[in-house]
Amino acid sequence: MSNNILQSRTDPERAPGEEPEYKKGRGAQFNTRNRFEKNESCRDHAEGIDDWAEPDVKTQFIDVFPKSIVNKVDSPDVGMFYSMNPYQGCEHGCIYCFARNSFEYWGYSAGLDFESKILVKKNAAQLLRRFLMSPSWQCVPISLSGNTDCYQPAERRFGVTRSLLEVCREFNQPVGLITKNAGILRDKDILQDMGRLNLASVLLSITTLNEDLRQVMEPRTTTARQRLRVIEELGKAGVQVGVMLGPMIPGLNDHEMPAIIKAASEAGATFSAYTFIRLNGAIKFLFHDWLYRNFPDRADKVWHLIESAHGGKVNDSEWGRRMRGDGTIARLVADQYKTYTRKYGLHDERLGLDCSLFRRPGEQGKLF
């Protein structure tokens, strides 16, 4: 599929031949159509009578009050049983993020909406407390987050993630966290307490050591240097810390895998994981647009390499295969991962978190 054809199919506000100004600090450059919406608005011509100027894309924070916060994870290949997400939408703006598609369930677009309209779950801590107090809860680890980053910039302002950790510490509820933001260090005190009891583990996501690539691929995230500092500081605080290499994108960052593994190991990481790029749903259109804008010299090559790892498509929904890909390129990435995690001591699985210490405050004679 050519760049022009795909581009015209996915940006309804772009008139023929028009190339709008690149929105720096944003991953997506437009809003894709929400597949659940029956109606949509578009601009047929730049000089049409209903033409409008696109406003500045500023971040909005929207309070929401869901009825539950802990979700059972049925996917067998993501390595978690339950997850909780303090925020929906993510200002980090990572162009490849699989969570973009889930934002359509809230009535928004997976594109610019996803990174500029952040839903804040103000009642998250109360919901978690109620969930853990239920006699039916048989303690297993809960992941923070399974969808959007729990330490995105909104956390500094709202502190929802910290409130969830405080509840987990109170109940001795084991929790695994994944983030790419150094803001997690604000909660080092809680994580250190939980780490002593083997109740917390952290995965730091590092996709590239190339700062130029990070700035366009993950525009509102912290630098790789800062993420390595997080690994070092949390490791010294007694928290088990690993590195998530993902997604690996052939022709863009897959060659960095050995260097990332080495740097993470030297910083103190003790385990690791990785994923191979897959472009499901609206992400296919957003990534394609981003790729040809930022890397026109190699866009065709990268796109076809991704296709070669998913049976001629850029997405595969088959359990077990969707996160790793298939074919020559995917196997090369997998072999590289095995070789260098073994070399630098990151091939072991993370230590199991301790579920035996879980307690409800009422069971200890405390007022609830």
C-alpha positions in Angstrom: 0.0 0.0 0.0 1.6 3.3 -1.0 2.2 6.1 1.4 -0.2 8.5 -0.4 -3.1 6.1 -0.5 -2.8 5.2 3.2 -2.3 8.8 4.2 -5.4 10.0 2.4 -7.5 7.2 4.0 -6.5 8.1 7.5 -6.3 11.9 7.9 -9.8 13.3 7.1 -8.8 16.8 7.9 -6.0 16.9 5.4 -6.9 18.3 2.0 -5.4 16.8 -1.2 -1.8 18.0 -1.6 -1.8 19.7 1.8 1.1 19.0 4.2 0.3 20.5 7.6 2.9 21.7 10.1 4.4 18.9 12.2 3.2 19.0 15.8 6.3 18.8 17.8 5.9 17.1 21.2 3.2 14.8 19.8 3.5 11.3 18.4 0.3 11.2 16.4 -0.3 14.1 14.0 -4.1 13.7 13.5 -7.1 11.8 14.9 -8.0 8.5 13.3 -11.7 7.6 13.0 -13.2 5.9 16.0 -14.5 2.6 14.8 -17.4 2.7 17.2 -18.7 6.1 16.0 -21.4 6.1 13.3 -20.8 9.7 12.3 -17.6 11.7 11.6 -16.7 15.2 10.4 -14.2 15.9 7.7 -12.8 18.7 5.6 -13.2 18.2 1.9 -11.1 21.2 0.7 -8.8 23.6 2.4 -10.6 26.6 0.9 -14.1 25.3 1.5 -16.7 27.5 3.1 -16.7 25.4 6.3 -12.9 25.4 6.5 -11.5 25.8 10.0 -8.1 26.4 11.6 -6.8 23.5 13.7 -6.5 24.7 17.3 -3.3 24.1 19.4 -3.3 20.7 20.7 -3.2 21.2 24.5 -3.5 18.5 27.1 -6.8 18.3 28.9 -7.4 16.4 32.2 -10.9 14.9 32.6 -12.1 13.5 35.9 -13.8 10.2 35.6 -15.3 7.9 38.3 -15.4 4.3 37.2 -17.1 1.6 39.1 -14.1 -0.7 39.2 -10.3 -0.4 39.0 -8.9 -3.9 38.9 -9.3 -5.8 35.6 -8.8 -9.5 35.0 -6.4 -10.1 32.2 -7.4 -12.9 29.9 -4.6 -12.6 27.4 -2.3 -15.6 28.0 0.9 -14.0 26.5 1.2 -10.7 28.5 2.5 -12.1 31.8 -0.1 -10.7 34.2 -3.2 -11.9 35.9 -4.8 -8.6 36.9 -4.1 -5.0 36.1 -5.2 -1.5 37.2 -4.8 1.7 35.3 -5.0 5.0 37.1 -5.3 6.9 33.9 -6.7 6.4 30.4 -4.9 8.1 27.5 -1.2 8.8 27.9 0.6 12.1 27.3 3.8 10.3 26.5 2.6 10.0 23.0 4.5 6.9 22.0 3.5 6.4 18.4 3.5 2.6 18.6 1.5 2.2 21.8 -1.0 -0.6 21.7 -3.2 1.1 24.2 -4.3 3.7 21.7 -7.0 1.4 20.3 -8.6 1.0 23.7 -9.2 4.7 24.0 -11.9 4.4 21.3 -14.0 2.6 23.9 -14.2 5.9 25.8 -15.5 7.7 22.7 -12.3 9.3 21.6 -9.7 8.8 18.8 -6.6 6.7 19.1 -4.7 9.5 17.6 -4.2 13.0 19.1 -7.1 12.5 21.5 -5.2 9.6 23.1 -2.3 11.8 24.1 -4.1 15.1 24.8 -7.2 14.0 26.6 -6.2 12.3 29.8 -8.9 10.6 31.9 -8.0 10.7 35.6 -9.6 8.1 37.8 -10.1 10.1 40.9 -11.7 7.4 42.9 -9.1 4.7 42.1 -7.8 4.2 45.7 -11.3 3.8 47.1 -12.1 1.3 44.5 -8.9 -0.7 45.1 -9.5 -0.7 48.9 -13.1 -2.0 48.4 -11.8 -4.7 45.9 -9.1 -6.0 48.3 -11.6 -6.1 51.2 -13.8 -8.5 49.4 -13.5 -12.0 50.9 -13.6 -13.5 47.4 -10.2 -12.0 46.5 -7.5 -14.7 46.5 -4.2 -12.7 46.5 -2.2 -12.8 43.3 0.1 -9.9 42.0 -1.6 -7.0 40.3 0.1 -5.0 37.5 0.3 -1.2 37.4 -0.3 -0.5 34.6 -1.5 -3.0 32.0 -2.5 -0.3 29.5 -1.2 3.3 29.9 1.8 4.5 31.8 1.0 5.0 35.5 3.8 7.5 35.8 2.9 9.7 32.8 3.2 13.5 33.5 -0.3 13.6 35.0 0.9 11.6 38.0 3.0 14.5 39.3 -0.2 16.6 39.5 -2.8 14.0 40.6 -0.9 11.3 42.5 -3.4 8.6 41.7 -0.6 5.9 41.3 0.9 6.8 44.7 -2.6 6.5 46.3 -2.9 3.0 44.8 0.6 2.0 46.1 -0.3 3.2 49.6 -3.3 0.9 49.6 -1.2 -2.0 48.3 1.4 -1.4 51.1 -1.4 -1.4 53.7 -2.7 -4.7 52.5 0.7 -6.3 51.6 -0.8 -6.7 48.1 2.1 -7.6 45.7 2.3 -5.3 42.7 4.4 -5.2 39.5 4.9 -1.9 37.7 6.0 -1.0 34.2 6.9 2.5 33.2 9.3 4.6 31.1 9.2 7.7 33.4 11.6 8.7 36.1 8.7 10.0 38.1 8.5 6.6 39.7 11.4 7.7 42.0 8.9 10.0 43.8 7.5 6.8 45.2 10.8 5.1 46.1 9.9 5.2 49.8 6.8 3.0 49.3 8.6 0.7 46.8 11.5 0.3 49.2 9.1 -0.8 52.0 7.4 -3.2 49.7 10.7 -4.4 48.2 11.9 -5.5 51.6 9.0 -7.9 51.7 9.3 -9.0 48.1 6.0 -7.3 47.3 7.1 -5.1 44.4 8.9 -5.4 41.1 9.5 -2.8 38.4 10.1 -3.0 34.6 11.7 0.0 33.0 10.8 0.3 29.3 13.8 1.3 27.2 13.3 1.2 23.4 16.3 3.3 22.3 19.5 4.9 23.5 19.3 7.3 20.6 18.0 10.6 21.9 17.0 11.9 18.4 14.9 8.8 17.9 13.3 8.9 21.3 12.3 12.6 20.9 10.1 11.7 17.8 9.0 8.2 18.7 8.3 8.8 22.4 8.1 12.6 22.5 7.0 13.2 26.1 9.0 10.5 27.9 12.2 10.8 29.9 15.6 10.1 28.4 17.2 6.7 28.4 19.9 8.0 30.7 17.2 8.9 33.2 15.6 5.5 32.9 18.9 3.8 33.6 19.3 6.0 36.7 15.9 4.7 37.8 17.1 1.1 37.5 20.2 1.9 39.5 18.4 3.8 42.3 15.5 1.3 42.7 17.9 -1.6 42.6 20.0 0.0 45.4 16.7 0.5 47.4 16.1 -3.3 47.3 13.4 -3.4 44.6 13.8 -6.0 42.0 14.1 -4.1 38.7 14.2 -5.3 35.1 14.2 -3.8 31.6 11.5 -4.1 28.9 12.9 -3.8 25.4 9.9 -3.1 23.3 8.8 -2.8 20.9 11.7 -3.8 18.7 11.3 -2.2 15.3 13.4 -3.6 12.5 15.4 -0.9 10.7 14.8 1.6 13.5 15.9 0.3 16.9 16.4 -3.5 16.7 20.2 -3.1 16.3 20.3 -1.4 19.7 19.2 -4.4 21.6 22.7 -5.5 22.7 23.6 -2.0 23.9 20.4 -1.6 25.8 20.7 -5.0 27.5 24.3 -4.2 28.5 23.5 -0.8 29.8 20.5 -2.1 31.8 22.6 -4.9 33.3 25.4 -2.5 34.3 22.7 -0.3 36.0 21.5 -3.2 38.1 18.7 -4.8 36.2 18.2 -8.5 37.1 15.6 -9.6 34.6 14.2 -8.6 31.2 11.4 -8.9 28.6 10.9 -7.8 25.0 8.2 -7.4 22.4 8.3 -7.1 18.6 6.4 -4.3 16.9 2.8 -5.0 15.8 0.5 -2.3 14.4 -3.0 -3.3 15.2 -6.2 -1.2 14.5 -5.7 2.5 14.1 -2.0 2.3 15.1 -1.3 1.0 11.6 -2.4 4.3 10.1 -0.8 6.5 12.8 2.6 4.7 12.6 2.6 4.7 8.8 2.1 8.5 8.7 4.7 9.0 11.4 7.2 6.8 9.8 7.1 8.4 6.3 7.2 11.9 7.9 10.2 11.3 10.1 12.2 8.7 8.2 11.4 9.0 4.5 14.8 7.6 3.5 14.1 4.2 5.0 10.3 4.1 5.5 9.6 1.6 2.8 12.2 -0.7 4.1 11.0 -0.6 7.7 7.4 -1.0 6.7 8.2 -4.1 4.6 10.3 -5.6 7.3 7.4 -5.3 9.8 5.2 -7.0 7.2 7.7 -9.8 6.7 7.4 -10.6 10.4 3.6 -10.8 10.4 2.8 -12.9 7.4 2.6 -10.0 4.9 0.6 -7.8 7.3 1.7 -5.4 10.0 -0.3 -7.1 12.7 -1.0 -10.6 13.9 -3.5 -11.4 16.6 -2.5 -15.0 17.1 -1.7 -15.7 20.8 1.9 -16.3 21.5 3.0 -15.1 18.0 1.6 -11.6 18.0 4.1 -10.3 20.6 7.1 -11.9 18.9 6.4 -12.0 15.2 7.4 -14.8 12.9 9.8 -15.2 10.0 13.5 -14.5 9.5 13.6 -11.0 10.9 11.6 -11.9 14.0 13.8 -14.9 14.6 16.9 -12.8 14.3 15.6 -10.4 17.0 14.7 -13.4 19.2 18.1 -15.0 18.8 19.8 -11.7 19.6 17.7 -11.3 22.7 18.6 -14.8 23.9 22.3 -14.3 23.2 22.8 -11.0 24.9 20.5 -11.5 27.9 22.5 -14.7 28.6 25.8 -12.8 28.2 24.8 -10.0 30.6 22.8 -12.1 33.1 19.3 -11.0 32.3 17.8 -14.2 31.0 16.4 -15.4 34.3 12.8 -14.8 35.0 11.9 -12.3 37.6 11.6 -13.6 41.2 8.0 -14.4 42.2 6.4 -11.9 44.4 5.2 -13.0 47.9 1.4 -13.4 48.1 1.5 -15.1 51.6 1.7 -11.8 53.5 -1.5 -10.4 52.2 -3.8 -9.2 55.0 -7.0 -7.1 55.4 -6.8 -4.4 58.0 -10.0 -5.6 59.7 -8.3 -9.0 60.2 -5.6 -7.4 62.2 -8.0 -5.7 64.6 -7.7 -2.3 62.9 -10.6 0.1 62.2 -11.4 0.2 58.5 
